[in-house]
Amino acid sequence: MAGILSVATNGSNDPTKASLAFITAVGAIDAGEDVSIVLLAEAAYLAKPGVIDSIHGVGFAPLKEYVQKVVDAKIDVYV
């Protein structure tokens, strides 16, 4: 079965784009799809403790809310 790979390349440099990979993953979880996330380039900094606490994209919930859903669903996140 094919899955979804959600890729992030932005971090605190663009909070809205930083949120998109996690929003996509949460949507895939809700749809019952297999999903993984890859953090590349600037997005790798999102894995550092405390960084996601200050990320809030325009028009979206704070990133930490999406990350918590990803953690709760035990989704693989590759850095």
C-alpha positions in Angstrom: 0.0 0.0 0.0 1.3 3.4 -0.9 1.6 6.1 1.7 1.9 9.9 1.8 5.3 11.5 2.5 4.8 15.1 3.7 8.0 17.2 3.3 8.8 20.4 5.2 11.7 22.7 4.1 10.8 25.8 6.2 11.0 26.5 9.9 10.9 29.7 11.9 11.9 31.6 8.7 8.3 31.0 7.4 5.9 29.8 10.0 3.0 29.3 7.6 5.0 27.1 5.3 6.5 25.3 8.3 3.0 24.3 9.4 2.0 22.8 6.0 3.7 19.4 6.2 2.1 18.8 9.6 -1.3 20.0 8.5 -1.1 17.6 5.5 -0.1 14.8 7.9 -3.0 15.5 10.2 -5.4 15.5 7.2 -4.0 12.2 6.1 -4.3 10.7 9.6 -8.0 11.9 9.7 -8.5 10.2 6.3 -7.0 6.9 7.5 -4.0 7.2 5.2 -0.4 6.1 6.0 1.8 9.2 6.3 5.3 10.1 7.3 7.0 13.5 7.6 10.5 14.6 6.5 12.1 17.7 7.8 14.7 19.1 5.5 16.9 22.3 5.4 15.5 25.0 7.7 12.7 22.6 8.8 15.2 20.4 10.6 15.4 23.1 13.3 11.8 22.3 14.2 13.1 19.1 15.9 15.0 21.2 18.5 13.3 21.5 21.9 11.1 24.6 22.2 11.3 25.8 18.6 7.8 24.7 17.7 6.4 26.7 20.7 6.8 30.0 18.8 5.6 28.8 15.4 2.2 30.0 14.4 1.3 30.2 10.7 -1.1 32.7 9.3 -4.7 31.3 9.4 -3.7 28.1 11.2 -3.6 26.8 14.7 -0.2 27.0 16.5 2.2 24.4 15.1 2.5 22.6 18.5 -1.1 21.6 18.2 -0.5 19.8 14.9 2.7 18.3 16.2 0.9 16.9 19.2 -1.6 15.2 16.9 1.3 13.7 14.9 3.0 12.5 18.1 -0.3 11.0 19.4 -0.8 9.1 16.1 2.8 7.8 16.3 3.6 9.2 12.8 7.3 8.8 11.8 9.1 12.1 11.5 12.5 11.9 9.7 15.1 14.7 10.2 
